[in-house]
Amino acid sequence: MTDILAQAYDPEHFRWQGHQLVDHLADYLAGMYSGSDSLEKVLHYASPEELYQRWKDDLAQAPNPDLPAYFEAILHDTIHMHHPKYMGHQTSNVAPTAALAGLAGELLDPGMGVYEQGTAGVVFERLITEALGREMGWGEATEGFLTSGGTLGNLTAMLCARQVMIERDVWENGFEGRQCAFLASSEAHYSIGRAAKVMGMGSRGVVPVPVNERFQMDISRLEECYQRAENQGVKIIGVVASSCATATGSYDPLDEIAGFCEAKKLWLHVDGAHGACVIFSKKLKYLLKGIERADSVILDFHKMLMVPKLVTAVAFRRPGHSYQTFAQKASYLWDKDEGHEWYNLAKRTFELTKSFMSVRVYALWRTYGTQLFAENVETLYDLARTFARLIASSGDFEMPVAVPESNIVCFRFFQIGWSEKKTERVNAEIREKLVMDGEYFIVQTRVQGKLYLRTTLMNPFTTERELAGLLEKIRNVIGYSELGMGNE
Ligand SMILES: Cc1ncc(COP(=O)(O)O)c(C=O)c1O
């Protein structure tokens, strides 16, 4: 063996580097939690070109054995998700136990396609999705697996729905004939429309259902949307409900949608990527009332469930459905092409080789129980309500949704007499200035065409202090008192 190979695999070297890294990360975390005033920025913003050049210069020096310096530099150049002033995109505030399990999983890195390779990891996937099924009221029959993200999870479930709902065997014979479509709220995540397009159904593959004033699917419009599509020759095969919608955090009323699906014999898929995590909370579970009647559900563990990206559960209520999506022949992987071998996961997942993602979920579940998930979600949802109260009493901010249903709060700075154009310009400027400044990190979105600032409260260490601080920071970055003069 060459020296370089021997060193790359040297256990003692690994031990030494690993201890150093864990110490460093533990200090980093302690710094994040030590009180927001003394903290450094959430993001050290650098332009894409600047960062590209910096790392290009770094790579030009390879080989460079100084691993601690590398870790230090990536801490600097990576957004700090554990910072209490991080309130941006809705991805995990990773719990250290899940990260440690991830480290073990990445070193072992078995691959999950078939049982003989995946072994315990394959079993974990079954246990996790079965337990989810029980929480959803599906009993013991639930079938499911984990996949790489909500986008792929939605595609997998929608492919299955089409295979089950139309007479033609699309998997075998391709998709042609009458246009078919799913109904979904106009606020559904873009991955729903994308999935329909990937499935060859084009932009007519999703029929948008208008939302009510709380941005939930307007049930009173479902029949009308269904009939209009049918009159235009489009066969509706299912409804995709959002639990919850990405922009506003609103939950579609599942019970009513399920009733509609049952009456029309449609597939009900619940995109619970963000908000189906409330299934673990006795207090918040009511938001999913009716989920027990869904045919398929997805849930991201890498959002509010504190697990590193990507881990999405895809669960099916009825036995056999999870096997309908793909039916690949692969004699080098399994002997019997037919047959429901739950333990050969690649029969049911888009991926063949897949990361050992279940090890991260299982570690948290096993160590803390589902109480941990419940408490995180409840804390984050409470924070959102606190923030909404602060905004409502501020006098200079407005919200499209007065009482948030989840941990997502949209709002914008507003002064009486401002035109929509001015309001948009000022809020776009606010968001840009905040990102460049780096003390806080929030995002923006459009709600019914209007631009809003958007926070997703992902960090249980965020407090009312940081939330009030954000409003004050916004006033400061735009020189609130001058803007009040309204010079357009
Ligand atoms: C409701 C909803 N569905 C699907 C997705 C896509 O999930 P992922 O980012 O894991 O692909 C998201 C992501 O934010 C989402 O909010």
PDBQT file of the ligand as one rigid body, heavy atoms in Angstrom, charges set to zero:
ROOT
HETATM    1  C1  LIG A 501     -44.545  21.639   1.029  1.00  0.00    +0.000 C 
HETATM    2  C2  LIG A 501     -43.229  21.234   0.433  1.00  0.00    +0.000 A 
HETATM    3  N1  LIG A 501     -43.179  20.185  -0.407  1.00  0.00    +0.000 NA
HETATM    4  C3  LIG A 501     -42.026  19.761  -0.952  1.00  0.00    +0.000 A 
HETATM    5  C4  LIG A 501     -40.841  20.389  -0.684  1.00  0.00    +0.000 A 
HETATM    6  C5  LIG A 501     -39.583  19.907  -1.317  1.00  0.00    +0.000 C 
HETATM    7  O1  LIG A 501     -38.826  19.243  -0.373  1.00  0.00    +0.000 OA
HETATM    8  P1  LIG A 501     -37.241  19.018  -0.553  1.00  0.00    +0.000 P 
HETATM    9  O2  LIG A 501     -36.631  20.360  -0.417  1.00  0.00    +0.000 OA
HETATM   10  O3  LIG A 501     -36.913  18.085   0.549  1.00  0.00    +0.000 OA
HETATM   11  O4  LIG A 501     -37.031  18.428  -1.914  1.00  0.00    +0.000 OA
HETATM   12  C6  LIG A 501     -40.830  21.494   0.189  1.00  0.00    +0.000 A 
HETATM   13  C7  LIG A 501     -39.573  22.192   0.488  1.00  0.00    +0.000 C 
HETATM   14  O5  LIG A 501     -39.503  23.179   1.114  1.00  0.00    +0.000 OA
HETATM   15  C8  LIG A 501     -42.055  21.917   0.757  1.00  0.00    +0.000 A 
HETATM   16  O6  LIG A 501     -42.109  22.952   1.593  1.00  0.00    +0.000 OA
ENDROOT
TORSDOF 0
